[in-house]
Amino acid sequence: MLIFVLVQAGFKRLAKLSIKIVSFLYTLTLGIVIAFAIEIGQWKSGTGKMDFADIVYGIYGFVLFFVAYQLTEFLIRFMIKKINAASMPK
């Protein structure tokens, strides 16, 4: 229960900054859990070897795509702001 209270307080603070941070952390956590589940399933069923590097590269790819998404969103917002500022009469 203590963990829940601490997580709840932390996420409330993060949500005040940006809900995107909460979404990122949730998605990252879910990705890690799914990656471990797949690797454990491969090990248990003997269909593949349990390789920690697969998990690391999967999470690395997720973070890279997230950074690319954030940069794209920033550039689009920046361009819209510049276009709106240029079209405003002085």
PDB file of N, CA, C and O in Angstrom:
ATOM      1  N   MET A   1       0.822  -1.190   0.000  1.00  0.00           N
ATOM      2  CA  MET A   1       0.000   0.000   0.000  1.00  0.00           C
ATOM      3  C   MET A   1       0.864   1.251   0.000  1.00  0.00           C
ATOM      4  O   MET A   1       0.510   2.258  -0.613  1.00  0.00           O
ATOM      5  N   LEU A   2       1.991   1.185   0.685  1.00  0.00           N
ATOM      6  CA  LEU A   2       2.902   2.329   0.723  1.00  0.00           C
ATOM      7  C   LEU A   2       3.417   2.667  -0.677  1.00  0.00           C
ATOM      8  O   LEU A   2       3.530   3.836  -1.046  1.00  0.00           O
ATOM      9  N   ILE A   3       3.726   1.627  -1.444  1.00  0.00           N
ATOM     10  CA  ILE A   3       4.195   1.857  -2.812  1.00  0.00           C
ATOM     11  C   ILE A   3       3.121   2.571  -3.620  1.00  0.00           C
ATOM     12  O   ILE A   3       3.424   3.506  -4.361  1.00  0.00           O
ATOM     13  N   PHE A   4       1.868   2.142  -3.487  1.00  0.00           N
ATOM     14  CA  PHE A   4       0.772   2.788  -4.206  1.00  0.00           C
ATOM     15  C   PHE A   4       0.672   4.263  -3.846  1.00  0.00           C
ATOM     16  O   PHE A   4       0.530   5.109  -4.729  1.00  0.00           O
ATOM     17  N   VAL A   5       0.743   4.574  -2.571  1.00  0.00           N
ATOM     18  CA  VAL A   5       0.633   5.968  -2.125  1.00  0.00           C
ATOM     19  C   VAL A   5       1.777   6.800  -2.701  1.00  0.00           C
ATOM     20  O   VAL A   5       1.561   7.922  -3.159  1.00  0.00           O
ATOM     21  N   LEU A   6       2.982   6.255  -2.678  1.00  0.00           N
ATOM     22  CA  LEU A   6       4.132   6.982  -3.220  1.00  0.00           C
ATOM     23  C   LEU A   6       4.017   7.178  -4.733  1.00  0.00           C
ATOM     24  O   LEU A   6       4.297   8.261  -5.248  1.00  0.00           O
ATOM     25  N   VAL A   7       3.607   6.134  -5.433  1.00  0.00           N
ATOM     26  CA  VAL A   7       3.437   6.233  -6.884  1.00  0.00           C
ATOM     27  C   VAL A   7       2.329   7.226  -7.220  1.00  0.00           C
ATOM     28  O   VAL A   7       2.478   8.031  -8.139  1.00  0.00           O
ATOM     29  N   GLN A   8       1.237   7.176  -6.493  1.00  0.00           N
ATOM     30  CA  GLN A   8       0.119   8.096  -6.722  1.00  0.00           C
ATOM     31  C   GLN A   8       0.568   9.543  -6.549  1.00  0.00           C
ATOM     32  O   GLN A   8       0.244  10.396  -7.376  1.00  0.00           O
ATOM     33  N   ALA A   9       1.304   9.821  -5.493  1.00  0.00           N
ATOM     34  CA  ALA A   9       1.787  11.187  -5.253  1.00  0.00           C
ATOM     35  C   ALA A   9       2.751  11.625  -6.356  1.00  0.00           C
ATOM     36  O   ALA A   9       2.688  12.758  -6.834  1.00  0.00           O
ATOM     37  N   GLY A  10       3.632  10.728  -6.748  1.00  0.00           N
ATOM     38  CA  GLY A  10       4.589  11.053  -7.805  1.00  0.00           C
ATOM     39  C   GLY A  10       3.919  11.326  -9.139  1.00  0.00           C
ATOM     40  O   GLY A  10       4.274  12.278  -9.834  1.00  0.00           O
ATOM     41  N   PHE A  11       2.951  10.493  -9.499  1.00  0.00           N
ATOM     42  CA  PHE A  11       2.267  10.673 -10.772  1.00  0.00           C
ATOM     43  C   PHE A  11       1.380  11.918 -10.771  1.00  0.00           C
ATOM     44  O   PHE A  11       1.213  12.549 -11.814  1.00  0.00           O
ATOM     45  N   LYS A  12       0.818  12.276  -9.640  1.00  0.00           N
ATOM     46  CA  LYS A  12       0.039  13.516  -9.566  1.00  0.00           C
ATOM     47  C   LYS A  12       0.925  14.718  -9.862  1.00  0.00           C
ATOM     48  O   LYS A  12       0.533  15.628 -10.591  1.00  0.00           O
ATOM     49  N   ARG A  13       2.123  14.710  -9.289  1.00  0.00           N
ATOM     50  CA  ARG A  13       3.070  15.807  -9.547  1.00  0.00           C
ATOM     51  C   ARG A  13       3.483  15.835 -11.017  1.00  0.00           C
ATOM     52  O   ARG A  13       3.536  16.900 -11.633  1.00  0.00           O
ATOM     53  N   LEU A  14       3.774  14.661 -11.573  1.00  0.00           N
ATOM     54  CA  LEU A  14       4.166  14.601 -12.977  1.00  0.00           C
ATOM     55  C   LEU A  14       3.040  15.053 -13.897  1.00  0.00           C
ATOM     56  O   LEU A  14       3.287  15.721 -14.901  1.00  0.00           O
ATOM     57  N   ALA A  15       1.807  14.694 -13.562  1.00  0.00           N
ATOM     58  CA  ALA A  15       0.662  15.072 -14.384  1.00  0.00           C
ATOM     59  C   ALA A  15       0.462  16.581 -14.404  1.00  0.00           C
ATOM     60  O   ALA A  15      -0.031  17.129 -15.390  1.00  0.00           O
ATOM     61  N   LYS A  16       0.840  17.255 -13.322  1.00  0.00           N
ATOM     62  CA  LYS A  16       0.744  18.716 -13.308  1.00  0.00           C
ATOM     63  C   LYS A  16       1.717  19.325 -14.309  1.00  0.00           C
ATOM     64  O   LYS A  16       1.422  20.357 -14.911  1.00  0.00           O
ATOM     65  N   LEU A  17       2.876  18.695 -14.490  1.00  0.00           N
ATOM     66  CA  LEU A  17       3.845  19.180 -15.472  1.00  0.00           C
ATOM     67  C   LEU A  17       3.372  18.872 -16.887  1.00  0.00           C
ATOM     68  O   LEU A  17       3.271  19.763 -17.731  1.00  0.00           O
ATOM     69  N   SER A  18       3.084  17.599 -17.131  1.00  0.00           N
ATOM     70  CA  SER A  18       2.638  17.174 -18.455  1.00  0.00           C
ATOM     71  C   SER A  18       2.110  15.746 -18.363  1.00  0.00           C
ATOM     72  O   SER A  18       2.751  14.871 -17.781  1.00  0.00           O
ATOM     73  N   ILE A  19       0.957  15.528 -18.934  1.00  0.00           N
ATOM     74  CA  ILE A  19       0.387  14.182 -18.948  1.00  0.00           C
ATOM     75  C   ILE A  19       1.207  13.274 -19.863  1.00  0.00           C
ATOM     76  O   ILE A  19       1.162  12.050 -19.739  1.00  0.00           O
ATOM     77  N   LYS A  20       1.957  13.886 -20.783  1.00  0.00           N
ATOM     78  CA  LYS A  20       2.796  13.122 -21.699  1.00  0.00           C
ATOM     79  C   LYS A  20       3.875  12.348 -20.940  1.00  0.00           C
ATOM     80  O   LYS A  20       4.250  11.250 -21.350  1.00  0.00           O
ATOM     81  N   ILE A  21       4.372  12.906 -19.847  1.00  0.00           N
ATOM     82  CA  ILE A  21       5.376  12.218 -19.035  1.00  0.00           C
ATOM     83  C   ILE A  21       4.781  10.951 -18.429  1.00  0.00           C
ATOM     84  O   ILE A  21       5.417   9.897 -18.426  1.00  0.00           O
ATOM     85  N   VAL A  22       3.567  11.059 -17.920  1.00  0.00           N
ATOM     86  CA  VAL A  22       2.888   9.901 -17.330  1.00  0.00           C
ATOM     87  C   VAL A  22       2.648   8.838 -18.401  1.00  0.00           C
ATOM     88  O   VAL A  22       2.871   7.651 -18.160  1.00  0.00           O
ATOM     89  N   SER A  23       2.198   9.259 -19.578  1.00  0.00           N
ATOM     90  CA  SER A  23       1.959   8.317 -20.672  1.00  0.00           C
ATOM     91  C   SER A  23       3.245   7.623 -21.093  1.00  0.00           C
ATOM     92  O   SER A  23       3.251   6.419 -21.349  1.00  0.00           O
ATOM     93  N   PHE A  24       4.337   8.383 -21.166  1.00  0.00           N
ATOM     94  CA  PHE A  24       5.627   7.800 -21.533  1.00  0.00           C
ATOM     95  C   PHE A  24       6.064   6.752 -20.517  1.00  0.00           C
ATOM     96  O   PHE A  24       6.466   5.652 -20.894  1.00  0.00           O
ATOM     97  N   LEU A  25       5.987   7.086 -19.234  1.00  0.00           N
ATOM     98  CA  LEU A  25       6.401   6.144 -18.195  1.00  0.00           C
ATOM     99  C   LEU A  25       5.539   4.886 -18.201  1.00  0.00           C
ATOM    100  O   LEU A  25       6.050   3.778 -18.037  1.00  0.00           O
ATOM    101  N   TYR A  26       4.224   5.058 -18.390  1.00  0.00           N
ATOM    102  CA  TYR A  26       3.327   3.904 -18.434  1.00  0.00           C
ATOM    103  C   TYR A  26       3.673   3.006 -19.619  1.00  0.00           C
ATOM    104  O   TYR A  26       3.773   1.788 -19.470  1.00  0.00           O
ATOM    105  N   THR A  27       3.854   3.606 -20.790  1.00  0.00           N
ATOM    106  CA  THR A  27       4.161   2.835 -21.989  1.00  0.00           C
ATOM    107  C   THR A  27       5.515   2.150 -21.877  1.00  0.00           C
ATOM    108  O   THR A  27       5.668   1.000 -22.290  1.00  0.00           O
ATOM    109  N   LEU A  28       6.496   2.849 -21.322  1.00  0.00           N
ATOM    110  CA  LEU A  28       7.820   2.261 -21.124  1.00  0.00           C
ATOM    111  C   LEU A  28       7.742   1.057 -20.184  1.00  0.00           C
ATOM    112  O   LEU A  28       8.329   0.011 -20.460  1.00  0.00           O
ATOM    113  N   THR A  29       7.025   1.205 -19.090  1.00  0.00           N
ATOM    114  CA  THR A  29       6.871   0.111 -18.131  1.00  0.00           C
ATOM    115  C   THR A  29       6.161  -1.077 -18.770  1.00  0.00           C
ATOM    116  O   THR A  29       6.576  -2.223 -18.595  1.00  0.00           O
ATOM    117  N   LEU A  30       5.099  -0.804 -19.503  1.00  0.00           N
ATOM    118  CA  LEU A  30       4.364  -1.870 -20.183  1.00  0.00           C
ATOM    119  C   LEU A  30       5.257  -2.576 -21.201  1.00  0.00           C
ATOM    120  O   LEU A  30       5.219  -3.802 -21.312  1.00  0.00           O
ATOM    121  N   GLY A  31       6.054  -1.819 -21.939  1.00  0.00           N
ATOM    122  CA  GLY A  31       6.982  -2.409 -22.907  1.00  0.00           C
ATOM    123  C   GLY A  31       7.997  -3.322 -22.250  1.00  0.00           C
ATOM    124  O   GLY A  31       8.299  -4.400 -22.763  1.00  0.00           O
ATOM    125  N   ILE A  32       8.522  -2.893 -21.117  1.00  0.00           N
ATOM    126  CA  ILE A  32       9.496  -3.718 -20.391  1.00  0.00           C
ATOM    127  C   ILE A  32       8.853  -5.014 -19.908  1.00  0.00           C
ATOM    128  O   ILE A  32       9.442  -6.088 -20.034  1.00  0.00           O
ATOM    129  N   VAL A  33       7.653  -4.914 -19.361  1.00  0.00           N
ATOM    130  CA  VAL A  33       6.949  -6.107 -18.865  1.00  0.00           C
ATOM    131  C   VAL A  33       6.663  -7.079 -20.007  1.00  0.00           C
ATOM    132  O   VAL A  33       6.877  -8.283 -19.864  1.00  0.00           O
ATOM    133  N   ILE A  34       6.184  -6.565 -21.134  1.00  0.00           N
ATOM    134  CA  ILE A  34       5.887  -7.433 -22.277  1.00  0.00           C
ATOM    135  C   ILE A  34       7.164  -8.075 -22.814  1.00  0.00           C
ATOM    136  O   ILE A  34       7.171  -9.258 -23.153  1.00  0.00           O
ATOM    137  N   ALA A  35       8.246  -7.294 -22.892  1.00  0.00           N
ATOM    138  CA  ALA A  35       9.517  -7.838 -23.386  1.00  0.00           C
ATOM    139  C   ALA A  35      10.011  -8.972 -22.488  1.00  0.00           C
ATOM    140  O   ALA A  35      10.443 -10.012 -22.986  1.00  0.00           O
ATOM    141  N   PHE A  36       9.949  -8.780 -21.173  1.00  0.00           N
ATOM    142  CA  PHE A  36      10.361  -9.849 -20.260  1.00  0.00           C
ATOM    143  C   PHE A  36       9.442 -11.058 -20.384  1.00  0.00           C
ATOM    144  O   PHE A  36       9.910 -12.195 -20.329  1.00  0.00           O
ATOM    145  N   ALA A  37       8.146 -10.830 -20.550  1.00  0.00           N
ATOM    146  CA  ALA A  37       7.207 -11.946 -20.692  1.00  0.00           C
ATOM    147  C   ALA A  37       7.522 -12.763 -21.938  1.00  0.00           C
ATOM    148  O   ALA A  37       7.481 -13.993 -21.901  1.00  0.00           O
ATOM    149  N   ILE A  38       7.834 -12.092 -23.034  1.00  0.00           N
ATOM    150  CA  ILE A  38       8.175 -12.804 -24.269  1.00  0.00           C
ATOM    151  C   ILE A  38       9.463 -13.600 -24.089  1.00  0.00           C
ATOM    152  O   ILE A  38       9.537 -14.763 -24.484  1.00  0.00           O
ATOM    153  N   GLU A  39      10.465 -12.980 -23.498  1.00  0.00           N
ATOM    154  CA  GLU A  39      11.746 -13.670 -23.302  1.00  0.00           C
ATOM    155  C   GLU A  39      11.602 -14.868 -22.361  1.00  0.00           C
ATOM    156  O   GLU A  39      12.180 -15.926 -22.610  1.00  0.00           O
ATOM    157  N   ILE A  40      10.845 -14.705 -21.300  1.00  0.00           N
ATOM    158  CA  ILE A  40      10.622 -15.820 -20.370  1.00  0.00           C
ATOM    159  C   ILE A  40       9.826 -16.925 -21.054  1.00  0.00           C
ATOM    160  O   ILE A  40      10.095 -18.109 -20.849  1.00  0.00           O
ATOM    161  N   GLY A  41       8.844 -16.537 -21.868  1.00  0.00           N
ATOM    162  CA  GLY A  41       8.074 -17.523 -22.622  1.00  0.00           C
ATOM    163  C   GLY A  41       8.937 -18.313 -23.589  1.00  0.00           C
ATOM    164  O   GLY A  41       8.764 -19.524 -23.729  1.00  0.00           O
ATOM    165  N   GLN A  42       9.869 -17.637 -24.259  1.00  0.00           N
ATOM    166  CA  GLN A  42      10.790 -18.337 -25.160  1.00  0.00           C
ATOM    167  C   GLN A  42      11.674 -19.310 -24.389  1.00  0.00           C
ATOM    168  O   GLN A  42      11.904 -20.435 -24.833  1.00  0.00           O
ATOM    169  N   TRP A  43      12.159 -18.879 -23.251  1.00  0.00           N
ATOM    170  CA  TRP A  43      13.022 -19.738 -22.434  1.00  0.00           C
ATOM    171  C   TRP A  43      12.245 -20.952 -21.925  1.00  0.00           C
ATOM    172  O   TRP A  43      12.738 -22.079 -21.964  1.00  0.00           O
ATOM    173  N   LYS A  44      11.028 -20.706 -21.450  1.00  0.00           N
ATOM    174  CA  LYS A  44      10.214 -21.774 -20.858  1.00  0.00           C
ATOM    175  C   LYS A  44       9.801 -22.804 -21.914  1.00  0.00           C
ATOM    176  O   LYS A  44       9.812 -24.006 -21.651  1.00  0.00           O
ATOM    177  N   SER A  45       9.435 -22.326 -23.112  1.00  0.00           N
ATOM    178  CA  SER A  45       8.963 -23.244 -24.146  1.00  0.00           C
ATOM    179  C   SER A  45      10.092 -23.825 -24.987  1.00  0.00           C
ATOM    180  O   SER A  45       9.880 -24.755 -25.764  1.00  0.00           O
ATOM    181  N   GLY A  46      11.292 -23.273 -24.829  1.00  0.00           N
ATOM    182  CA  GLY A  46      12.427 -23.781 -25.593  1.00  0.00           C
ATOM    183  C   GLY A  46      12.427 -23.344 -27.046  1.00  0.00           C
ATOM    184  O   GLY A  46      13.135 -23.934 -27.863  1.00  0.00           O
ATOM    185  N   THR A  47      11.651 -22.325 -27.390  1.00  0.00           N
ATOM    186  CA  THR A  47      11.578 -21.864 -28.779  1.00  0.00           C
ATOM    187  C   THR A  47      12.632 -20.815 -29.105  1.00  0.00           C
ATOM    188  O   THR A  47      12.736 -20.371 -30.249  1.00  0.00           O
ATOM    189  N   GLY A  48      13.381 -20.434 -28.147  1.00  0.00           N
ATOM    190  CA  GLY A  48      14.439 -19.444 -28.364  1.00  0.00           C
ATOM    191  C   GLY A  48      15.236 -19.287 -27.094  1.00  0.00           C
ATOM    192  O   GLY A  48      14.869 -19.810 -26.042  1.00  0.00           O
ATOM    193  N   LYS A  49      16.324 -18.564 -27.201  1.00  0.00           N
ATOM    194  CA  LYS A  49      17.112 -18.367 -25.985  1.00  0.00           C
ATOM    195  C   LYS A  49      16.720 -17.046 -25.339  1.00  0.00           C
ATOM    196  O   LYS A  49      16.398 -16.075 -26.024  1.00  0.00           O
ATOM    197  N   MET A  50      16.751 -17.026 -24.039  1.00  0.00           N
ATOM    198  CA  MET A  50      16.412 -15.823 -23.291  1.00  0.00           C
ATOM    199  C   MET A  50      17.608 -14.886 -23.391  1.00  0.00           C
ATOM    200  O   MET A  50      18.671 -15.170 -22.839  1.00  0.00           O
ATOM    201  N   ASP A  51      17.437 -13.774 -24.089  1.00  0.00           N
ATOM    202  CA  ASP A  51      18.536 -12.860 -24.359  1.00  0.00           C
ATOM    203  C   ASP A  51      18.189 -11.468 -23.837  1.00  0.00           C
ATOM    204  O   ASP A  51      17.265 -10.821 -24.331  1.00  0.00           O
ATOM    205  N   PHE A  52      18.932 -11.021 -22.844  1.00  0.00           N
ATOM    206  CA  PHE A  52      18.691  -9.712 -22.241  1.00  0.00           C
ATOM    207  C   PHE A  52      18.920  -8.586 -23.249  1.00  0.00           C
ATOM    208  O   PHE A  52      18.290  -7.532 -23.160  1.00  0.00           O
ATOM    209  N   ALA A  53      19.819  -8.811 -24.202  1.00  0.00           N
ATOM    210  CA  ALA A  53      20.107  -7.782 -25.212  1.00  0.00           C
ATOM    211  C   ALA A  53      18.864  -7.460 -26.039  1.00  0.00           C
ATOM    212  O   ALA A  53      18.684  -6.313 -26.447  1.00  0.00           O
ATOM    213  N   ASP A  54      18.005  -8.444 -26.294  1.00  0.00           N
ATOM    214  CA  ASP A  54      16.758  -8.189 -27.026  1.00  0.00           C
ATOM    215  C   ASP A  54      15.905  -7.161 -26.296  1.00  0.00           C
ATOM    216  O   ASP A  54      15.337  -6.256 -26.908  1.00  0.00           O
ATOM    217  N   ILE A  55      15.825  -7.312 -24.993  1.00  0.00           N
ATOM    218  CA  ILE A  55      15.029  -6.391 -24.181  1.00  0.00           C
ATOM    219  C   ILE A  55      15.633  -4.998 -24.226  1.00  0.00           C
ATOM    220  O   ILE A  55      14.921  -4.010 -24.404  1.00  0.00           O
ATOM    221  N   VAL A  56      16.941  -4.923 -24.065  1.00  0.00           N
ATOM    222  CA  VAL A  56      17.622  -3.621 -24.054  1.00  0.00           C
ATOM    223  C   VAL A  56      17.434  -2.907 -25.388  1.00  0.00           C
ATOM    224  O   VAL A  56      17.117  -1.718 -25.411  1.00  0.00           O
ATOM    225  N   TYR A  57      17.625  -3.617 -26.499  1.00  0.00           N
ATOM    226  CA  TYR A  57      17.474  -2.986 -27.810  1.00  0.00           C
ATOM    227  C   TYR A  57      16.027  -2.604 -28.098  1.00  0.00           C
ATOM    228  O   TYR A  57      15.771  -1.594 -28.754  1.00  0.00           O
ATOM    229  N   GLY A  58      15.095  -3.389 -27.623  1.00  0.00           N
ATOM    230  CA  GLY A  58      13.685  -3.037 -27.795  1.00  0.00           C
ATOM    231  C   GLY A  58      13.328  -1.753 -27.071  1.00  0.00           C
ATOM    232  O   GLY A  58      12.647  -0.891 -27.627  1.00  0.00           O
ATOM    233  N   ILE A  59      13.779  -1.622 -25.841  1.00  0.00           N
ATOM    234  CA  ILE A  59      13.518  -0.405 -25.065  1.00  0.00           C
ATOM    235  C   ILE A  59      14.269   0.775 -25.674  1.00  0.00           C
ATOM    236  O   ILE A  59      13.742   1.885 -25.733  1.00  0.00           O
ATOM    237  N   TYR A  60      15.498   0.536 -26.127  1.00  0.00           N
ATOM    238  CA  TYR A  60      16.292   1.572 -26.789  1.00  0.00           C
ATOM    239  C   TYR A  60      15.552   2.095 -28.025  1.00  0.00           C
ATOM    240  O   TYR A  60      15.492   3.304 -28.249  1.00  0.00           O
ATOM    241  N   GLY A  61      14.997   1.192 -28.814  1.00  0.00           N
ATOM    242  CA  GLY A  61      14.224   1.588 -29.994  1.00  0.00           C
ATOM    243  C   GLY A  61      12.998   2.401 -29.621  1.00  0.00           C
ATOM    244  O   GLY A  61      12.676   3.388 -30.283  1.00  0.00           O
ATOM    245  N   PHE A  62      12.315   1.988 -28.565  1.00  0.00           N
ATOM    246  CA  PHE A  62      11.141   2.736 -28.109  1.00  0.00           C
ATOM    247  C   PHE A  62      11.521   4.156 -27.720  1.00  0.00           C
ATOM    248  O   PHE A  62      10.838   5.109 -28.095  1.00  0.00           O
ATOM    249  N   VAL A  63      12.606   4.299 -26.970  1.00  0.00           N
ATOM    250  CA  VAL A  63      13.047   5.631 -26.533  1.00  0.00           C
ATOM    251  C   VAL A  63      13.446   6.475 -27.741  1.00  0.00           C
ATOM    252  O   VAL A  63      13.129   7.664 -27.790  1.00  0.00           O
ATOM    253  N   LEU A  64      14.138   5.880 -28.719  1.00  0.00           N
ATOM    254  CA  LEU A  64      14.518   6.635 -29.918  1.00  0.00           C
ATOM    255  C   LEU A  64      13.295   7.112 -30.696  1.00  0.00           C
ATOM    256  O   LEU A  64      13.256   8.258 -31.143  1.00  0.00           O
ATOM    257  N   PHE A  65      12.302   6.250 -30.859  1.00  0.00           N
ATOM    258  CA  PHE A  65      11.082   6.655 -31.550  1.00  0.00           C
ATOM    259  C   PHE A  65      10.356   7.754 -30.779  1.00  0.00           C
ATOM    260  O   PHE A  65       9.794   8.668 -31.383  1.00  0.00           O
ATOM    261  N   PHE A  66      10.364   7.671 -29.465  1.00  0.00           N
ATOM    262  CA  PHE A  66       9.725   8.706 -28.656  1.00  0.00           C
ATOM    263  C   PHE A  66      10.437  10.039 -28.830  1.00  0.00           C
ATOM    264  O   PHE A  66       9.788  11.077 -28.965  1.00  0.00           O
ATOM    265  N   VAL A  67      11.764  10.019 -28.828  1.00  0.00           N
ATOM    266  CA  VAL A  67      12.533  11.254 -29.030  1.00  0.00           C
ATOM    267  C   VAL A  67      12.243  11.829 -30.419  1.00  0.00           C
ATOM    268  O   VAL A  67      12.067  13.039 -30.562  1.00  0.00           O
ATOM    269  N   ALA A  68      12.194  10.975 -31.436  1.00  0.00           N
ATOM    270  CA  ALA A  68      11.872  11.441 -32.787  1.00  0.00           C
ATOM    271  C   ALA A  68      10.476  12.058 -32.826  1.00  0.00           C
ATOM    272  O   ALA A  68      10.270  13.091 -33.463  1.00  0.00           O
ATOM    273  N   TYR A  69       9.530  11.434 -32.154  1.00  0.00           N
ATOM    274  CA  TYR A  69       8.167  11.970 -32.079  1.00  0.00           C
ATOM    275  C   TYR A  69       8.155  13.343 -31.411  1.00  0.00           C
ATOM    276  O   TYR A  69       7.510  14.273 -31.894  1.00  0.00           O
ATOM    277  N   GLN A  70       8.875  13.459 -30.297  1.00  0.00           N
ATOM    278  CA  GLN A  70       8.924  14.733 -29.571  1.00  0.00           C
ATOM    279  C   GLN A  70       9.564  15.826 -30.421  1.00  0.00           C
ATOM    280  O   GLN A  70       9.075  16.955 -30.448  1.00  0.00           O
ATOM    281  N   LEU A  71      10.649  15.501 -31.114  1.00  0.00           N
ATOM    282  CA  LEU A  71      11.305  16.486 -31.975  1.00  0.00           C
ATOM    283  C   LEU A  71      10.396  16.922 -33.116  1.00  0.00           C
ATOM    284  O   LEU A  71      10.325  18.107 -33.440  1.00  0.00           O
ATOM    285  N   THR A  72       9.704  15.968 -33.722  1.00  0.00           N
ATOM    286  CA  THR A  72       8.769  16.294 -34.801  1.00  0.00           C
ATOM    287  C   THR A  72       7.658  17.197 -34.296  1.00  0.00           C
ATOM    288  O   THR A  72       7.315  18.186 -34.943  1.00  0.00           O
ATOM    289  N   GLU A  73       7.098  16.862 -33.150  1.00  0.00           N
ATOM    290  CA  GLU A  73       6.036  17.686 -32.575  1.00  0.00           C
ATOM    291  C   GLU A  73       6.547  19.092 -32.257  1.00  0.00           C
ATOM    292  O   GLU A  73       5.854  20.078 -32.509  1.00  0.00           O
ATOM    293  N   PHE A  74       7.751  19.182 -31.707  1.00  0.00           N
ATOM    294  CA  PHE A  74       8.339  20.484 -31.389  1.00  0.00           C
ATOM    295  C   PHE A  74       8.532  21.319 -32.655  1.00  0.00           C
ATOM    296  O   PHE A  74       8.202  22.504 -32.676  1.00  0.00           O
ATOM    297  N   LEU A  75       9.066  20.698 -33.712  1.00  0.00           N
ATOM    298  CA  LEU A  75       9.294  21.430 -34.959  1.00  0.00           C
ATOM    299  C   LEU A  75       7.989  21.908 -35.582  1.00  0.00           C
ATOM    300  O   LEU A  75       7.920  23.029 -36.084  1.00  0.00           O
ATOM    301  N   ILE A  76       6.968  21.082 -35.556  1.00  0.00           N
ATOM    302  CA  ILE A  76       5.670  21.477 -36.109  1.00  0.00           C
ATOM    303  C   ILE A  76       5.094  22.642 -35.319  1.00  0.00           C
ATOM    304  O   ILE A  76       4.620  23.614 -35.909  1.00  0.00           O
ATOM    305  N   ARG A  77       5.127  22.559 -33.997  1.00  0.00           N
ATOM    306  CA  ARG A  77       4.625  23.664 -33.170  1.00  0.00           C
ATOM    307  C   ARG A  77       5.424  24.943 -33.409  1.00  0.00           C
ATOM    308  O   ARG A  77       4.856  26.034 -33.472  1.00  0.00           O
ATOM    309  N   PHE A  78       6.746  24.803 -33.542  1.00  0.00           N
ATOM    310  CA  PHE A  78       7.617  25.952 -33.784  1.00  0.00           C
ATOM    311  C   PHE A  78       7.282  26.607 -35.122  1.00  0.00           C
ATOM    312  O   PHE A  78       7.200  27.832 -35.212  1.00  0.00           O
ATOM    313  N   MET A  79       7.088  25.789 -36.168  1.00  0.00           N
ATOM    314  CA  MET A  79       6.761  26.334 -37.489  1.00  0.00           C
ATOM    315  C   MET A  79       5.398  27.008 -37.480  1.00  0.00           C
ATOM    316  O   MET A  79       5.237  28.074 -38.074  1.00  0.00           O
ATOM    317  N   ILE A  80       4.424  26.413 -36.824  1.00  0.00           N
ATOM    318  CA  ILE A  80       3.094  27.025 -36.742  1.00  0.00           C
ATOM    319  C   ILE A  80       3.169  28.358 -36.020  1.00  0.00           C
ATOM    320  O   ILE A  80       2.530  29.328 -36.428  1.00  0.00           O
ATOM    321  N   LYS A  81       3.943  28.406 -34.955  1.00  0.00           N
ATOM    322  CA  LYS A  81       4.108  29.650 -34.200  1.00  0.00           C
ATOM    323  C   LYS A  81       4.753  30.727 -35.070  1.00  0.00           C
ATOM    324  O   LYS A  81       4.327  31.882 -35.042  1.00  0.00           O
ATOM    325  N   LYS A  82       5.773  30.361 -35.840  1.00  0.00           N
ATOM    326  CA  LYS A  82       6.448  31.312 -36.726  1.00  0.00           C
ATOM    327  C   LYS A  82       5.515  31.794 -37.833  1.00  0.00           C
ATOM    328  O   LYS A  82       5.496  32.982 -38.158  1.00  0.00           O
ATOM    329  N   ILE A  83       4.745  30.882 -38.407  1.00  0.00           N
ATOM    330  CA  ILE A  83       3.810  31.257 -39.472  1.00  0.00           C
ATOM    331  C   ILE A  83       2.752  32.204 -38.932  1.00  0.00           C
ATOM    332  O   ILE A  83       2.430  33.209 -39.566  1.00  0.00           O
ATOM    333  N   ASN A  84       2.210  31.886 -37.761  1.00  0.00           N
ATOM    334  CA  ASN A  84       1.201  32.757 -37.158  1.00  0.00           C
ATOM    335  C   ASN A  84       1.776  34.121 -36.811  1.00  0.00           C
ATOM    336  O   ASN A  84       1.102  35.137 -36.983  1.00  0.00           O
ATOM    337  N   ALA A  85       3.012  34.157 -36.325  1.00  0.00           N
ATOM    338  CA  ALA A  85       3.650  35.431 -35.977  1.00  0.00           C
ATOM    339  C   ALA A  85       3.928  36.255 -37.227  1.00  0.00           C
ATOM    340  O   ALA A  85       3.819  37.480 -37.195  1.00  0.00           O
ATOM    341  N   ALA A  86       4.285  35.600 -38.327  1.00  0.00           N
ATOM    342  CA  ALA A  86       4.585  36.310 -39.570  1.00  0.00           C
ATOM    343  C   ALA A  86       3.322  36.845 -40.233  1.00  0.00           C
ATOM    344  O   ALA A  86       3.373  37.864 -40.922  1.00  0.00           O
ATOM    345  N   SER A  87       2.205  36.182 -40.038  1.00  0.00           N
ATOM    346  CA  SER A  87       0.963  36.611 -40.683  1.00  0.00           C
ATOM    347  C   SER A  87       0.199  37.655 -39.875  1.00  0.00           C
ATOM    348  O   SER A  87      -0.782  38.216 -40.362  1.00  0.00           O
ATOM    349  N   MET A  88       0.636  37.919 -38.659  1.00  0.00           N
ATOM    350  CA  MET A  88      -0.020  38.929 -37.818  1.00  0.00           C
ATOM    351  C   MET A  88       0.383  40.316 -38.304  1.00  0.00           C
ATOM    352  O   MET A  88       1.564  40.569 -38.542  1.00  0.00           O
ATOM    353  N   PRO A  89      -0.590  41.221 -38.455  1.00  0.00           N
ATOM    354  CA  PRO A  89      -0.241  42.589 -38.864  1.00  0.00           C
ATOM    355  C   PRO A  89       0.512  43.304 -37.743  1.00  0.00           C
ATOM    356  O   PRO A  89       0.241  43.111 -36.558  1.00  0.00           O
ATOM    357  N   LYS A  90       1.456  44.129 -38.157  1.00  0.00           N
ATOM    358  CA  LYS A  90       2.263  44.841 -37.164  1.00  0.00           C
ATOM    359  C   LYS A  90       1.788  46.245 -36.975  1.00  0.00           C
ATOM    360  O   LYS A  90       2.356  46.987 -36.174  1.00  0.00           O
TER     361      LYS A  90
END
